[in-house]
Amino acid sequence: MENRERKVSSRMKGQRKTRAGTETNKSRNDRIWVLRLYVAGQTPKSVAAFANLKQICEEHLAGKYRIEVIDLMENPKLAEGDQILAIPTLVRTLPPPLKKIIGDLSDTERVLVGLQIKPSIRAEVAV
Amino acid sequence: MAKSNRKVALEKSPSGIQGLDEITSGGLPKGRPTLVCGAAGSGKTLFAMEFLMRGAIQYGEPGVFMSFEETEDDLAKNVASLGFDLPGLAASKRLLIDHVHLERSEIEETGEYDLEGLFIRLGHAIDSIGAKRVALDTVESLFGGLPNHFILRSELRRLFRWLKEKGMTAIITGEKGENTLTRHGLEEYVSDCVIFLDHRVSDQISTRRLRIVKYRGSTHGTSEFPFLIDEKGISVMPITSIGLKHLVTSKRISSGIPRLDNMLGDKGYFRGSSILVSGTAGTGKTTVAASLVDAACRRGEHCVYFAFEESASQILRNMRSVGIDLEQWVKKGLLEFHVERPTALGLETHLARMHKAVEESKPTVVVVDPISNLISVGTFLDIKGMLTRLIDYLKMNRITTLLTSLTASSSLEETEQGVSSLADTWILLRSIEIEGERNRGLNILKSRGMAHSNQIREFLLTDQGVELVDVYLGPQGVLTGTARAAQQNREAAQALASQREVERMQRALERKRKALEAQIAALRVEFEAEGEEMKRLISEGQANQKSVARQRTEMGRIRGAD
């Protein structure tokens, strides 16, 4: 199991499509956000998710993020590694802990809470 | 129903699970999803797993097991105890386990989504090993991980349709709900075949049951069938639906007691018949059973002995004391003991285990000793039903069955289980109490289809086995035991006395005859003596007469007469 996962992730690096991302501006913050977006073909939901993600990142994480888009239609094996069921799924691989956000990311507020860019207001109220 | 002009019968995928294919007449619907539901611990995962593994091993159909609950390692450990080598099957690409893990706390929902990821994953798994069978265990746990049930429901509906389109014979497991078959109503989406697994506990005894709730386009048994999970996996017992269809034979087998064979029309029991031996405590029921077993093993036949009261070693010891050595048969593998406390299991489970034991060792003789103990586990009706099914099943397989039953002395001719009507031959053992002594008596209450003795025989347990002795039938009624012996002694004495009297009379007669003969001899001697004398006198007289005549002639001559 361990072995397989490792193999998958090494292959993943080669097939990674980095559409956006700059690692400059180290002076402001060393933390790099690695966000992986799982899609299955060019569906409206996937396209919307990518656009929404791009916008949120530009607004809140400008200059310190990297987005990897993984199309499961092309690489079905990769679904297992990050336990992907729903499409689209956004996985925050860095910084830890691992976070998953499913859906087309149209609810910006919840995306920010989910990625822990913003503290969860609702959670605090609930507590 | 699709009874109309459907010419091609529904294709079925054999499950390989013992008994299940019989009640579904061939297996699960091929290329369609089947819902297996039941409460926690009812055996759903095992059912799904066994279906896949048997498919892979026995029918050459690779399978994908998508687990939403247990990890691959856990599953491998669980089935290893059933003798299945999961890692081996996985290595040879005959089985693929995919553990889907969904952590609610890690997931945030934002807007529209679908479960295409699951489809891709499953599709990839299916394609990579060319799977024909799929199990989803338990897809319902997605309801806990994904908050939007509306999306989930429509996606699940799509998933089942998709599986059908791909021609996958699928098993979908579901947790039992409050008033529904499954907690999240999966039965609405999977409508081809629904199997319900039940694990009921009554009076602290658990029984597993399986029911086919529906099976579209196929006939199936609708009753609840008991099933077992043991070291060989699941086995369902299709016994509920057995009817009176058995063919009979007129072959006979010895009861192991020569005199009893004589009583049963000189030949013994019918092969494949059911024999009930009932009697009060200590009348030798087990011994009668052991005699039958001993005789069968002697012929080289296999026997299974279900003991509900004594342990195997106790039976062996006790039988040795009456000269029946069963141990040799156990060692030769001809005799198998299955010992169980009646209270250890439910009736259905007992039945299922007995069924399984019989299926495995294919005996010709089965003994259940005693059936009366089962009363502690079920109601009268339950037991009667269970025994009816057991006897029907055994009869169908032409297995001679001997049941023993302990009865109260007040109702000798009445078994508590009401099974007398099921028995073809009913042997009654009773204690006969005369003059402060109890003795065993045996008689045949009934024996279908054969002329049988209606005499009571005294039943003796000697160290050379069982012996049947005629009871004393005389002017003083039926006598057994010491009374019989005493009576016999008395009779012998009487006979001896009369013999002596006869001899004495004969001697007297002889004496008389001899005395008479002596008298006759003496008389004859006397007669002879007297006869001599008389003869002498006669001859003297004759001589005298002659001389007188001569003198007269002389005188006449002298006178000159002319």
Chai-1 contact restraints between the chains, C-beta under 6 A:
chainA,res_idxA,chainB,res_idxB,connection_type,confidence,min_distance_angstrom,max_distance_angstrom,comment,restraint_id
A,A40,B,E116,contact,1.0,0.0,6.0,A-B,restraint_1
A,A40,B,I120,contact,1.0,0.0,6.0,A-B,restraint_2
A,K45,B,E112,contact,1.0,0.0,6.0,A-B,restraint_3
A,L72,B,I120,contact,1.0,0.0,6.0,A-B,restraint_4
A,P76,B,I120,contact,1.0,0.0,6.0,A-B,restraint_5
A,P76,B,H124,contact,1.0,0.0,6.0,A-B,restraint_6
A,A79,B,G117,contact,1.0,0.0,6.0,A-B,restraint_7
A,A79,B,I120,contact,1.0,0.0,6.0,A-B,restraint_8
A,A79,B,R121,contact,1.0,0.0,6.0,A-B,restraint_9
A,Q83,B,H101,contact,1.0,0.0,6.0,A-B,restraint_10
A,I84,B,G117,contact,1.0,0.0,6.0,A-B,restraint_11
A,L85,B,L115,contact,1.0,0.0,6.0,A-B,restraint_12
A,L85,B,G117,contact,1.0,0.0,6.0,A-B,restraint_13
A,L85,B,L118,contact,1.0,0.0,6.0,A-B,restraint_14
A,A86,B,Y113,contact,1.0,0.0,6.0,A-B,restraint_15
A,A86,B,L115,contact,1.0,0.0,6.0,A-B,restraint_16
A,A86,B,G117,contact,1.0,0.0,6.0,A-B,restraint_17
A,I87,B,D114,contact,1.0,0.0,6.0,A-B,restraint_18
A,I87,B,E116,contact,1.0,0.0,6.0,A-B,restraint_19
A,I87,B,G117,contact,1.0,0.0,6.0,A-B,restraint_20
A,K100,B,E106,contact,1.0,0.0,6.0,A-B,restraint_21
A,K100,B,I107,contact,1.0,0.0,6.0,A-B,restraint_22
A,I101,B,E108,contact,1.0,0.0,6.0,A-B,restraint_23
A,I101,B,T110,contact,1.0,0.0,6.0,A-B,restraint_24
A,I102,B,E109,contact,1.0,0.0,6.0,A-B,restraint_25
A,I102,B,Y113,contact,1.0,0.0,6.0,A-B,restraint_26
A,G103,B,E109,contact,1.0,0.0,6.0,A-B,restraint_27
A,G103,B,T110,contact,1.0,0.0,6.0,A-B,restraint_28
A,G103,B,G111,contact,1.0,0.0,6.0,A-B,restraint_29
A,G103,B,E112,contact,1.0,0.0,6.0,A-B,restraint_30
A,G103,B,Y113,contact,1.0,0.0,6.0,A-B,restraint_31
A,D104,B,G111,contact,1.0,0.0,6.0,A-B,restraint_32
A,D104,B,E112,contact,1.0,0.0,6.0,A-B,restraint_33
A,L105,B,T110,contact,1.0,0.0,6.0,A-B,restraint_34
A,S106,B,G111,contact,1.0,0.0,6.0,A-B,restraint_35
A,D107,B,T110,contact,1.0,0.0,6.0,A-B,restraint_36
A,D107,B,G111,contact,1.0,0.0,6.0,A-B,restraint_37
A,R110,B,E108,contact,1.0,0.0,6.0,A-B,restraint_38
A,R110,B,T110,contact,1.0,0.0,6.0,A-B,restraint_39
A,V111,B,T110,contact,1.0,0.0,6.0,A-B,restraint_40
A,G114,B,E108,contact,1.0,0.0,6.0,A-B,restraint_41
